[in-house]
Amino acid sequence: MRVEHCAILAISLLLLVRLLLFPVALLVPEEAYYWMYSQYPSLGYLDHPPMIAWLIMAGRYVFGDTEAAVRIGTWLLALGSTWLCYRLSADWCGRRGGIAGALLFSITPLFCGTGFVTTPDAPLIFFWLVALLAVTRAYRRGGQSWWVLAGLATGLGFVSKFPAMFLILGTFLFLLSDSRGRRMLLRSGPWLALLVAVIFALPVLWWNAQHDWASFRFQFARRVAAHGGFTPGRTLQWVGAQFALLSPLVFVLLTAAWWLALRRFRRDSRGPWRFAACFAIPWLAVCVWHGLFSKVHINWPLPAYLSLIPIAAVLLRARNLRMPRLFDWLRSGLLRRRYATAMVAVNVTVLIFVSVHIPLVPRPNFLAPWDDLGRAAEVAEDTLAVAAGVEPFIIADGRYDLASELAFYMRDTLSSDDWDDIVPAGTIMGGGLNFVNWRRTEDFVGRNAIFIATGLKPRKLAMLQAAFARVDEPRELLSHACGMGRKQGYWVINCWGLRRIGPELADRR
């Protein structure tokens, strides 16, 4: 079988496996939290723009409140992103380069994960790729329509996740990097793209202006304020995580791609090296700089890798390309078919592990049996309702994760509205991320509650005793093995008559 046919088979297999598994895998906490977004349609949210909520709302319209509804949009975007990776790589490197680019995108675990687990990264990656392809076509072929598409994709990318603003910087750096691009800046195309991008970003900007710029303060000012001392060790840990989660070969290819792109920047007449550097380096630099002083999430640099994929595809196929001896081993055919086969097997194994509960196999906390916990909490809620003669509300330990999972899985029927009576503990103390905007905590005063706890620390009990008239003894609700011989337990505590809410309770927690 030809190498190209093997690559297409590997890409198709990974897409098919995700399609078959996403309806049966339980939601991870972040997905349940974004499902909560979709229950409260808005032009903006505290911690993210609204695209992820709109995506899930569209899925719910077709599939109802199910796992399939939450993930179908993500899978469709992954399908589109794979095709866009092929087209982008083919435009710069030819058809075979296109297939190699789509293969690298598909077998990279981090990109494979964003095409399965629903997060704002899925629409960001899709619209980022649309923008890259549109700028490529506008630069190489001309035409106002490509600039309009580039602006549209940039605006919608911004409505997905804020790093999309770096597409504007990348575009202007690329156009400034040679005489042809500088001539384009004297025409209307790039400025029309900028205007379209701003127009489509206006809903998010307007929402933030109406809410004291909450999203920008949360994502930018708060993170800068969290900078501590110089901690290069944390950055090295992050680089190690990228090495593992991109896979060793892809990590090396992408590293070689940006290094060579910088070396060949000035003498690149066709543009692929300049294109890769201009769209990748600025956002990667921000991630590395932030990592020197604070935590960087493993998914943050993903969009910066996208413009490097065509170069990585060239390196993977290189025969006559002049490269430093350091990268000579990339020419080995061993790193082609066998490595791709191994990475397909790794991705499929991880997807099955995430999706299917295997008895006696420990699972991390974010893959807890949330459906079993929801049913157990439903029984505890009904028990207190019978004893008190009135329905209690539910307080979930933590910031948002447990509350969101209970909201999704604590339902007797798909039409149940128990999710509207669930709050994280932080909300009772005046916080709780978006929950503070979704709940009127004053309405809970005087009501009974069940508190679902992930631990029995004295400060939690002290907070409950300060907030409620009476607090019963904890009872174990559920436990599951979570590896290394440990168990994660969940407890339920009946709480009678909420008396107090507010930040002063945080001192007791």
Rosetta blueprint (number, residue, H / E / L):
1 M L
2 R L
3 V H
4 E H
5 H H
6 C H
7 A H
8 I H
9 L H
10 A H
11 I H
12 S H
13 L H
14 L H
15 L H
16 L H
17 V H
18 R H
19 L H
20 L H
21 L H
22 F L
23 P L
24 V L
25 A L
26 L L
27 L L
28 V L
29 P H
30 E H
31 E H
32 A H
33 Y H
34 Y H
35 W H
36 M H
37 Y H
38 S H
39 Q H
40 Y L
41 P L
42 S L
43 L L
44 G L
45 Y L
46 L L
47 D L
48 H L
49 P L
50 P L
51 M H
52 I H
53 A H
54 W H
55 L H
56 I H
57 M H
58 A H
59 G H
60 R H
61 Y H
62 V H
63 F H
64 G L
65 D L
66 T L
67 E H
68 A H
69 A H
70 V H
71 R H
72 I H
73 G H
74 T H
75 W H
76 L H
77 L H
78 A H
79 L H
80 G H
81 S H
82 T H
83 W H
84 L H
85 C H
86 Y H
87 R H
88 L H
89 S H
90 A H
91 D H
92 W H
93 C H
94 G H
95 R H
96 R H
97 G H
98 G H
99 I H
100 A H
101 G H
102 A H
103 L H
104 L H
105 F H
106 S H
107 I H
108 T L
109 P H
110 L H
111 F H
112 C H
113 G H
114 T H
115 G L
116 F L
117 V L
118 T L
119 T L
120 P L
121 D H
122 A H
123 P H
124 L H
125 I H
126 F H
127 F H
128 W H
129 L H
130 V H
131 A H
132 L H
133 L H
134 A H
135 V H
136 T H
137 R H
138 A H
139 Y H
140 R H
141 R H
142 G L
143 G L
144 Q H
145 S H
146 W H
147 W H
148 V H
149 L H
150 A H
151 G H
152 L H
153 A H
154 T H
155 G H
156 L H
157 G H
158 F H
159 V H
160 S H
161 K L
162 F H
163 P H
164 A H
165 M H
166 F H
167 L H
168 I H
169 L H
170 G H
171 T H
172 F H
173 L H
174 F H
175 L H
176 L H
177 S L
178 D L
179 S H
180 R H
181 G H
182 R H
183 R H
184 M H
185 L L
186 L L
187 R L
188 S L
189 G H
190 P H
191 W H
192 L H
193 A H
194 L H
195 L H
196 V H
197 A H
198 V H
199 I H
200 F H
201 A H
202 L H
203 P H
204 V H
205 L H
206 W H
207 W H
208 N H
209 A H
210 Q H
211 H L
212 D L
213 W L
214 A H
215 S H
216 F H
217 R H
218 F H
219 Q H
220 F H
221 A H
222 R H
223 R H
224 V H
225 A H
226 A L
227 H L
228 G L
229 G L
230 F L
231 T L
232 P H
233 G H
234 R H
235 T H
236 L H
237 Q H
238 W H
239 V H
240 G H
241 A H
242 Q H
243 F H
244 A H
245 L H
246 L H
247 S L
248 P H
249 L H
250 V H
251 F H
252 V H
253 L H
254 L H
255 T H
256 A H
257 A H
258 W H
259 W H
260 L H
261 A H
262 L H
263 R H
264 R L
265 F L
266 R L
267 R L
268 D L
269 S L
270 R L
271 G L
272 P H
273 W H
274 R H
275 F H
276 A H
277 A H
278 C H
279 F H
280 A H
281 I H
282 P H
283 W H
284 L H
285 A H
286 V H
287 C H
288 V H
289 W H
290 H H
291 G H
292 L L
293 F L
294 S L
295 K L
296 V L
297 H L
298 I L
299 N L
300 W L
301 P L
302 L H
303 P H
304 A H
305 Y H
306 L H
307 S L
308 L L
309 I H
310 P H
311 I H
312 A H
313 A H
314 V H
315 L H
316 L H
317 R H
318 A L
319 R L
320 N L
321 L L
322 R L
323 M L
324 P L
325 R H
326 L H
327 F H
328 D H
329 W H
330 L H
331 R H
332 S L
333 G H
334 L H
335 L H
336 R L
337 R H
338 R H
339 Y H
340 A H
341 T H
342 A H
343 M H
344 V H
345 A H
346 V H
347 N H
348 V H
349 T H
350 V H
351 L H
352 I H
353 F H
354 V H
355 S H
356 V L
357 H L
358 I L
359 P L
360 L L
361 V L
362 P L
363 R L
364 P L
365 N H
366 F H
367 L H
368 A L
369 P L
370 W H
371 D H
372 D H
373 L H
374 G H
375 R H
376 A H
377 A H
378 E H
379 V H
380 A H
381 E H
382 D H
383 T H
384 L H
385 A H
386 V H
387 A H
388 A H
389 G L
390 V L
391 E L
392 P L
393 F E
394 I E
395 I E
396 A E
397 D L
398 G L
399 R L
400 Y L
401 D H
402 L H
403 A H
404 S H
405 E H
406 L H
407 A H
408 F H
409 Y H
410 M L
411 R L
412 D L
413 T L
414 L L
415 S L
416 S L
417 D L
418 D H
419 W H
420 D H
421 D H
422 I E
423 V E
424 P E
425 A H
426 G H
427 T H
428 I H
429 M L
430 G L
431 G L
432 G L
433 L L
434 N L
435 F H
436 V H
437 N H
438 W H
439 R L
440 R L
441 T H
442 E H
443 D H
444 F H
445 V L
446 G L
447 R L
448 N L
449 A E
450 I E
451 F E
452 I E
453 A E
454 T L
455 G L
456 L L
457 K L
458 P H
459 R H
460 K H
461 L H
462 A H
463 M H
464 L H
465 Q H
466 A H
467 A H
468 F E
469 A E
470 R E
471 V E
472 D L
473 E L
474 P L
475 R E
476 E E
477 L E
478 L E
479 S E
480 H E
481 A E
482 C E
483 G E
484 M L
485 G L
486 R E
487 K E
488 Q E
489 G E
490 Y E
491 W E
492 V E
493 I E
494 N E
495 C E
496 W E
497 G E
498 L E
499 R L
500 R L
501 I L
502 G L
503 P H
504 E H
505 L H
506 A H
507 D H
508 R H
509 R L
